[in-house]
Amino acid sequence: MKHLLHLLLVLLVASACEKKHENEIDKLPPATQAGKMKIGALVNGKAWVPNNVGLAGPDVQAWYEYINNPARQGYFLGIAGSMRTKEHLEGLNMNSNNKVIEEGKSYVLRSCKDEGEICGAFAIIKGGVINEYRTDSIHQGGLHITRFDDNSQIIAGTFWFDAVNADGEKVEVREGRFDIRFTK
């Protein structure tokens, strides 16, 4: 009986320790391809998963549209998510500048100043001040499209990037995944 109680105590302590050391990556949404309206990543090693932000709009959205006007012409992609904390609002997005997107392809995330580029960004909005981190020619990343279904309007994939703000501070986004229905 004494050994049984000792074993139960060891199992109880082990299960408590297991919960305490939950892996941040396990907090991210699973990598799916069904248009589940999910996006998540590790931002500086911490799980970042959008939540309902109320009046600020949907917490996850995507668009892929062809624009045909003299100032701007071509295909434009946007994938975005937002999360509210107790102190501020955070946003993560990837955008393209006249880029055709294809399933199974990988793309480099860098500056969106030039046509045919895709960029990544992370922003923290606190007290009306925006601290935005962006990819550029030095701080880059990757985007891999695992599903692009124009008929069902579903885009899914993985991403990562490094981005810097105006002061040269860096944010690291890793293990990113998304599965979103997009608008045209």
Secondary structure, DSSP 8 states (H G I E B T S, - for coil): -HHHHHHHHHHHHHHHHHHHT--GGGGS-----S---EEEEEETTEEE-----GGG--SEEEEEEEEESSS-EEEEEEEEEEEE-SS-EEEEEEEEES----TT-EEEE--SSSTTEEEEEEEEEETTEEEEEE--SSS-EEEEEEEEETTTTEEEEEEEEEEE-TT--EEEEEEEEEEEE-B-
